[in-house]
Amino acid sequence: MRKLLSALILAGTATTAAAGGYVAPVVEPAPVVVQKSSSSSSIWIPIAILVLIGLAVSHHGDKGEY
């Protein structure tokens, strides 16, 4: 009886110890939050540059005669 009990305990611990294999941990990437800038504020800079270029070109040929 003693041998049978120790054989069962040994068999039970051996099967649970070798039941699985090595499982690599799965690392999920962190979510990236992208904030969208409003297009209404960023459009004013190119418009202002175009207006300034237009004013500079229009006054380039002007000799100050109004």
C-alpha positions as a printed Julia matrix, in Angstrom:
66×3 Matrix{Float64}:
  0.0     0.0     0.0
  2.8     2.34    0.82
  4.54    1.69   -2.5
  1.31    2.19   -4.38
  0.62    5.52   -2.64
  4.12    6.83   -3.26
  3.93    5.68   -6.9
  0.65    7.54   -7.36
  2.05   10.71   -5.77
  5.2    10.52   -7.9
  3.19    9.89  -11.07
  0.8    12.73  -10.25
  3.54   15.28   -9.71
  5.51   14.17  -12.75
  2.58   14.54  -15.14
  1.59   17.98  -13.92
  5.18   19.22  -14.04
  5.68   18.12  -17.63
  2.12   18.68  -18.83
  2.78   21.91  -20.66
  5.7    23.29  -22.54
  7.34   26.64  -22.68
  4.88   29.27  -23.78
  6.37   32.57  -24.82
  4.61   35.54  -23.25
  2.47   37.51  -25.67
  3.09   41.22  -25.45
  0.4    43.28  -27.08
  1.42   46.7   -28.4
  0.03   49.68  -26.57
 -2.7    51.54  -28.42
 -1.56   54.76  -30.06
 -3.92   57.71  -29.8
 -3.6    60.18  -32.66
 -5.09   63.58  -32.09
 -6.3    65.3   -35.19
 -5.62   69.01  -35.39
 -8.37   71.21  -36.67
 -7.84   72.14  -40.29
 -9.4    75.58  -39.91
 -6.52   76.92  -37.83
 -3.77   75.42  -39.98
 -5.17   76.76  -43.27
 -4.71   80.41  -42.29
 -0.91   80.34  -42.47
 -0.69   79.38  -46.18
 -3.49   81.83  -47.03
 -1.67   84.65  -45.23
  1.57   83.82  -47.06
 -0.22   83.88  -50.43
 -1.84   87.22  -49.6
  1.5    88.73  -48.59
  3.16   87.45  -51.78
  0.28   88.87  -53.81
  0.6    92.26  -52.12
  4.36   92.31  -52.63
  4.01   91.48  -56.33
  1.24   94.02  -56.91
  3.2    96.86  -55.29
  6.49   95.93  -56.96
  5.69   97.74  -60.2
  3.89  100.61  -58.47
  5.88  103.89  -58.39
  3.83  105.42  -55.63
  1.38  107.24  -57.92
 -2.08  107.06  -56.45
